[in-house]
């Protein structure tokens, strides 16, 4: 008897949509690399870093869907967000005021 694997059409569409977004980000930023982080019940976060230093993220409903989307997009995947990979991120005024505004005297986040 042949093994049959049930395919969830909704999950396939989500994988395809995420892969398309990852590919577009990569194209817009001269290439990209990524890392997948667990978000608990919310799913998984795909952090993208472009070759130009810009970054972004996407949320997938599950870690499995995130893995499939990253694989389908063809970008390099890192196991952790540290070292050389993290050093590629370029931060600007917006990030500094949003992430540390109160602590360093910038505008409040509220």
Secondary structure, 3 states (H helix, E strand, C coil): CCCCCCCCHHHHHHHHHHHHHHHHHHHHCCCEEEEEEECHHHCEEEEEEECCCCEEEEEECCHHHHHHHHHHHCCEEECCCCHHHHHCCCCCHHHHHHHHCCCCCCCCCC
